Amino acid sequence: MSAEDTYTSTYSENDPYGGTTPDEGRVFTVGGGDWDDVVEAVDPLESERIVVNMGPQHPSTHGVLRLVLELEGETVVQTRPVIGYLHTGIEKNMEYRNWTQAVTFVTRADYLSPLFNETTYCLGVERLLGIEDQVPERVNVLRVLTMELQRISSHLVWLATGGMEIGAITMMLLGFREREKILNILEMITGLRMNHAYIRPGGVAQDIPPGAVDAIREFIPDMRNRVNEYEDLLSANPIWLARLQGVGYLDTAACMQLGVTGPLLRASGLAWDLRREMPYLGYETYDFDVVTEPAGDNYARYLVRINEIRQSLRIIEQALDRLRPGPVMVEDKKIAWPAQLALGSDGLGNSLDHIRTIMGTSMEALIHHFKLVTEGFRVPAGQAYVPIESPRGELGAHVVSDGGTRPYRVHLRDPSFVNLQSVPALTEGGMISDVVASVASVDPVMGGVDR
């Protein structure tokens, strides 16, 4: 019996795939023979498709991602991202710490731009406290300054690792070289290279130290020269162009339907940047351009991020010029811990002179200090969401308070998680060799995805 004699299509005899109906799907009426022979006769490519696990590993991502790829030869037919391998319970753990301690958890979500996590969370807490207008101007400038430094650092990691995946090893070495300079500056300001817990509700943990402004001013012209060096290395490189141009196309309509924001959206031609559209921290007073590219492919995303580095340098220069002497925490003593404490000479713990001052002032001052450190301040019941523009797109923290000293619920709207939905659209129908480059162009950080 031939394969053609063994089945009957429920839809059309001319349909080589057997036809489909909305209620039943593909249906075969088989009178005999081997099932594999029947299917292969109807769909000759069925036996040629293979399923490949790309991961769980680092396929151009900053974390652990698994991609399940269905292939016809070297063409990707279906892409299914599998997440959850980096889940650490960050949001849940925040419910068991006071409002200030929770910063040390939220900073670890998107660990390539932790200061952005801290900022969106603290802006939400400040809105619930009703102290947005009380935050000193110096605090806003310091937040903008450190975040824009970190935006450059994050884009450098993307450029370095994305270049490495395509074979541009030199770009990896150069990118991490400049990132190291930024991390040194951030360590000077915050005390840590990453996961800083520097931005706190009401202000920042400490003022900028002597020498930091000079270090940043020296870095700016050097970084400008380095960006030009990157473009000289890549922008006319035939291999770089062949691997990126026309690959991973995603237009504005697709971005809007998928909720994609950040460089991916701007690389499709739409000038949407929350620093311009929904300003915060005084961004509306800074002079910078929203970078866009019309092509919507991997190369356009490269151009957007390269030019965003230049715009961040413009903002940093303006922030340095705006730094004026002033406090770095709100005046309310019931909130202003720990920025107004003084460190000991060894850098660990409070200075003895400061403790002596508290103990010698009054018993009430000592009791208040003890309660503020151990219990924390209370936040009025309510909820707030303040989105900001992170290196990957719209990042927001939905902060909920029940009136206590700990968050009732904190949920992050992480752009890596949302943008990862675009991976099937970027890769399906393309070559398996282009999957890594397209995933890299999304720049997902899996700590933010799995949080």
N, C-alpha and C positions, 0 to 999 in steps of 0.2 A: 504494500500500500504506500503510495507516495504521500509526502507531507501535505500536498495540496488537498488530498482527499480526506485528511483527518480532522479538519476543523471547519467551522462555519462562522463567519463574522456576523455579529448582531447589528452592524451598522452599514457596512458597504463592502461588497465583494472586491471592489477595486482598491480598498485600503490595505496596503501591505502590512500594516501593524494590527490588523484585526478590528479596527474601529473602537470607538468608545461611546458610551451613553452617559448622560449626567447621573443617572440613578445607579447604574451597575458597573461602570468602568469598562475595561477591556474584558470581553467574554469569549471563551473558546468552547465549542462543542466538539469534543474529540471522540472519534469512533475507534481508536486503537493506535498502536505504534508507541514509540518512545517519546516522552514529553520533551526532552532536550532537543530531539530532532524537530518536533513540532515548532518549538519557539524559535530555533535557529532558522527554520524555513520562513517564518513570518518576519523576524527581525534579524537579518544576517549579521548585524553589528553587536548583537547581545553578547555573544561569546567573546567579543574583542574588548569589551569594556572591563577595566580593572579598577579596584578601589585601593587607593594608596593613603596611608596615614602620614601626613607631614607633621611630625611631632608626636607626643607633646615635647616640644623643645623650643628653641628660639629662632623661628623662621623670620628674621628681620623684625622681631618684636622685643620689647624690653620686659621680658617676663616669659611665662610658660603658656603657650598657645598650641592647640591641636587643630589641624585642618584635615578633614576627611574629604579627599578628592576622588571623584569618579572620572576616569579618563577614557577617551577613545584615541588610542595612539598616544600622542603627546598633547592632545587638545583636552582642556578641562571642560567636562560636561556639567558637573555639579560640584559646588564647594559648600561644605558645612563646617563653620567654625564651632569648636567645642571649647568652652571656657570652664573656669572653676578650679584650676589646678593651683592657683595662687591665693585661694581664699584664706583670709586671716581673721575675719570677724571684727574688722575695725569699727564698723558702725555700731555693732552690739556692745563692744567693749566700752564705747564712749558713754553708754548709759550707766556705767558703774564708776565713773570718775566725775569730779566736780567740773565746773565749766572751764576753768583754767587748765586743769589736768587733761581734759579731752583734746586739747590742742596737740598733745604729744602722740595721740592716735591718728587724728585726721591728717597730720603732716605726712604720714606714711602711706597714704593711698596712692596718689600719683607721685612716686618718689623721685621723678626727674624734675618736678616743679612743686616741691612741698610748700613753698611760701604762698603759692596760689591757693592750695587747700586751706591753709591757715587763714588766709585773708577772707575767703568767702564765708567760712565758718564764723570768724570773729565779727564780720559785718552783720551777719544774721543775729548774733548774740547782742551786739550793740543796738540793733534796731529794736529787739525785744526789751532791752534795758531803757530805751528812750534816750540814749546818750550820743547819738550820731553827731549832733551839733556841738557836743562838748569835747570831742576828740581833738587834741591839739593839731595845728597845721603841720608842725614838724613830723608828727606821726604819719600823716598822709603822704608827705614827701618821702619819708624813709620807706614806707611800704611800696610806693611807686618805684623808687630807686632800686630796691632789692629785687622786686618782681621782674623788672625789665632786665636786670642782670641775669636773672634766672631764665627768662625767656630766651635770651641768647644762648645760655648754657644748654637748654633743652634742645634748641634747634641744632646746636653743634653736635649733640649726641645723635640726633636723627641723621644729620649729614654724614657723620663719621661711620655709623653702623650701616646706614643704607648704602653708602659708597663701598664699604667692605663687602657687602653681600653681592654686589655686582662685579667686584674684582678691583675696585679702586682702593688698594691698600694704603697708598700714600694719603688719601683723603682721611682715612681713619686716624692715621698718625697725626696729621695736622689738626683735625677736629678736636681730638682729645688733648692736644697740646694747649690750645686756646681755652678749652673748658677748664683745664687745671688752673689757669690763671684766675678765672672767675671763681672757682671753688676756694681758692686761697683768699680772695677778697671777701667772700661770704663767710668764711671761717673767721676772718678778722673781725667782721661786724657781729656775727651771731654766736660765734664759739664753735660752730659745727659746719662740716662740709655739706651735709645733707640732713633732712629731717630735723630742721632747726628748732622748732617750737619757739620761734622768735617773735612772731606776731601774736599778741594776746588780746583778749577782750579789753577794750579801753585804750590800747596803745601797743607798745613793743616792749620786749623784755629788758632792753638796755639801750643807751644812746650809742651812736656811732663813735668808735674809738679814734684817738689821734692817729693820723697817718692814713686812714681809710680813704678820705676824700682825695688825697694826693695819689694814692694807688689807683683809684678809679679814673682820675684824669689822665694818668699815664697810660692806662689800658685802652682808652677810647681811640686815640689815633692809631695805636698798634692794631686794634681789632679791625678798624676800617681798612687798613692795608691788607690784613689777612683775608678779609672777604673778597677783595679784588684778586688776591692770589688764588682763592678757591675757584673763582669764575674763570680765571686764566687756565686753570688746570682742567676744568670740567666742561664749561659751556660750549666749547668747540671740539670737544673730544668725540670722534666718530663712534666709538664704542658706547660712551655715555648717552649720546643722542639716539643711537639705534635701540638701546635698551629702554629708554624712557619716552621718547616722542611717539605719540599715537598709541600708547599702551596704557591700560587702566583708565579708560574714558568714563567720566561721570559728569553729567551736565547739571545745570542748576535745578531743573525740575526734579531729577532723581535725588539730589541732595535734600531738597525741601521735603519730599515724600518720606525719606529715611531719617529726617531729623539731623542730618549731617551739618556740622558747623566748623568754624575755624579755617585753617589754610585750605582744606579740601573744598569748602564752599567758596572761598575767595578765588581759588584757582579755576572755578567754573565761571567766573566773571561777576559774581554778586559781591558788592562792597559792604558786607555785613560784619561789623566789628563792634562788640558791646562797649568798648572804650569810647566809641563815637555815638552809637545808637542809644545806649542806656548808661550814660557816664557815671562813674563812681570815683572816689578819691581825688576828685578834681581833674580827671583826665580831659574834660572838655576845655580846660585852659591850656593844655599842652599842644604844641604845634607838631603834628606828624601826619603822614599820609596812610590811608588804608590801601594796602597793596592788593591788586587783583591781576589776574591773567585770564584770558578768554578761552584757552584751549581745553581745559578740563582734563588733561592727562597727567601722567606722572611727572613729565618735564615741567609742566606749569606749576605743580606743587613745589618742585625744587626751586623755581624762580621766586615763588611767593615767599618761601621761608628765607631764602638768601636775602631778599630785599627787606623782609621784616627785621632781620638783624640790624640792617642799616637804620631803620626807623626807631628801633629800640635804643640805639646809640644816641639818636637825636633827643629822645625823651630823657635819657640818663643825663645828658649835658644840661638840659633845662632843669631837671630835679636838683642837680648839684648847685646850680645858681640860685635855687629857691631855698636852700637850707639856711634857716635863721635860728639863732639860739632860742631855746624854749623847752618846755617839758615834753616828755615822751610817754606820758600816761595821763589819763583823766585825773582831775583833782579829787574826786570822791574817794576818800580813804577806805570806804567799804568795798571798793572795786579795785583800787590801785595796787594790788599785790600781784607779782613780786617786783615790779619794775622799780619801786622806790626803796628796795632793800639794797644794801651794800655788800659786795662780796669780800671775803677775807683775802689776805695777801697771797694765800696759796691758790686762790681761785675756786676753792671748795667751801660751800656753806656761807652763812652770813658773817660779816665781820664782827668781832667781839665788841668794837666800839658801838656799832649799830644796835646790837643786842643790849648793851649796857644803857644806851639812850632810851630804848623802849622800856626796859625794866625800871629805869630811874624816873621816867616821866610820870606814870601813874599806874595803879593796879588795873584800872579800866583799859588803858592802852595795851597792857600786857595780855589781858584776857581777849581783847579784840584781835590782837595779832595772832594769838593762838587759834581762835575760831576761824579767822580768815584763811590761815594756812591749812588747817586740818579739815574744816567743813566747807569753806568757800562761800561765795556770795549767792544770794537768791535772785532768780530772774523771774519777772512777772509771767504769769501764764499767758500763752499765746503761741503763734507760729510765724515764722518769717522765712523768706527765700530771697537771697540777693545773688544774682548771677554775675560772674565776671568773665573776662576773656583770657583764658589760659592759653598756653602754646598749642593746645590741641582743639580748642573751641570753647563752647559755653560750659563753664564749670559753675555749679551752684550747690549750696548746702541748704536743704530744707530742715530748719531747726525748730523743734517743738519743745516747749517748756510747760510743766504742770505747776509752776510756781516754786519749785524746790531748788536745791543747790546742785542738782545734776540734770543733764539733758534727759528729757523724757524720750526723745527720738531724734536722731540726726540721720538724714538720708542724703547722699551725694548724687547729684546729677553729673556723672562723670562723662566727659566727651569721648574718651577712649571706648567706653562701653557702647555708646550710641553709634559712634562712627564705625565700629567694627561690623555693624549691619551691612555696610557697603561692600564688604569683601567679596561676597558672591557676585554682585553686580560688576565689580572690577575685574574678576578673574574668569568667570564662566565664559566660554567661547574663545578664550585665549590659550596660549601655550603654557605648559607647566613650568617652563623656564622663566615665564614672566610673573608667576605667582608671588615669588619672594619680593620682587621689585614693587609690585602693586601693594602688597601688605605693608612693606616698608613705607610707602608713600602715605599710608594712613597714620603712621606713627603712633600705634596704640601702646599704652603702658599698662601691663596686665595687673599691676597692683591697684590701679584705679578701676579696672574692669571687674575684678573679683572682690575687692575691698571687704 
